[in-house]
Amino acid sequence: MASTKGMKIGILTAGGDCPGLNAAIRGIGKTAALKYGMEVYGFSSGFLGLVNDEYKKLSVRDMSGILTVGGTILGTSREKPFKKSDYNKYIRSKPEQIKENVEKLGLDCVVCIGGNGTMKTANKLQQHGISVVGVPKTIDNDIWGTDRTFGFDSAVNIATEAIDRIHTTANSHKRIMVVEVMGHDAGWLTLYSGVAGGGDVILIPEIPYEREVLKEYILKRYDEGKPYSIVVVAEGIEVPPKKSGVKRNKSAGNYISEIIQKDTGLETRPTILGYIQRGGSPSPADRILASELGSYTAQMISEGKFGQMAASKNGKIVPVPLNDVAGRLKVVPGDLPLINQARALDTCFGARL
Ligand code: F6P
C-alpha cells in the first residue's frame, strides 16, 4: 500500500441533517488521522463551504466528544452546485470554483456525507475530476445501494415513542388520531414506526390508498368496540390536490384527518411530527453504523477507491459505485414480508387485497 501520510481529505455534510452525522465525521476523521496519518478539513454548510472556500482544519481533539451529539458540527445546506439555474450567474461556475478551491488546498479526496441529492452531486464532482467518496445518511432510508442509512433507526425510535404517547390520549378521548411521519417519497419510516407503534392504519406512498377502505376499516373497528384508532401517514402519500395538478396546500396528515372525520363522523385529530424526528442524539445502532461507515470510508480513501459510496449490505460495509446510486431511489417494495406480516395482524394499508 502506498503511503497515506500527509494525504489531505475534506469532509462535508449536505442536505437535511439527521442523528449520527457527528458520529460519521468522527469515524472518518479519527481513522484518517490516527490510522493513516491524513490531514482532515471540515467544510461548512455542505457544498456551500466548497464553493465559498469555507473550511477548518480538524484536529483529533475537534473530533472527540461528538459521537453522541445530534446535528452536525460542520453545518449543512441544500446547496446544489450543479443546478442549471445558478450556472450562468457566475463568471466562474460553481463547479469550477469548487475545483479551484480543492486544488488550492491540495485535497486528495472530498467525503460527501448526505442523502440522494448529495450522492448525485458527489457523482458529478467525481466526473468533474474531483476524487470523492460518498457516505449515506438520512432518516428516510431511501438511498439505493445500502440496506440502511444512519439516522433512520433514531427517527424510528422517536416516531414510535410519539405514536405510543398518542395511543394513550387517543384511548382516553376515544378519538381517531392521525400521525404524519416524514420520509419524503419513501414509506420506510412510516412503515417501521407504524408497525412498532401498533398503528391500526399505515399509509405509505408505495401503496395507493382508497378513501372508502379507510372509512370501512375505522367504522368496523368502532362497531367491534374499538372507538379509537391510530392512523400513521407518510408525508409523501398522494393527496388529491397533487393529483389534479393544483398546488398541494394541505399536509398529508391534515388531509387524511379531515376526510376520516367527514366520512366516519368520528372525532379525529392530526399530529405532524415534523423536525422532532431529525433532532437529538443518535440511537446506539446509528452510532455504530455511522462509526463503521466512517472508519471504512477512511480505508477506502487509503486504497484509492474513489467515486464510490460506503454502503451497508447484508451486515457488511462495502463500496458501491456512485454512478449506480445517483438518481435512484430505494422505496418500500410491495412484497416486503413486513407488510404481509402486519396485514396478518389486521393492520390496514388503505388498499383492498
Ligand atoms: O430527507 C430528509 C427529510 O427530513 C425528509 O424526510 C423531509 O421531507 C425533508 O428532509 C425536509 O427537508 P427540509 O429540511 O428541507 O425541510
Residues whose N, C-alpha, C, O or C-beta is under 5 A from the ligand:
A	BS01	F6P	G16 D140 M182 G183 H184
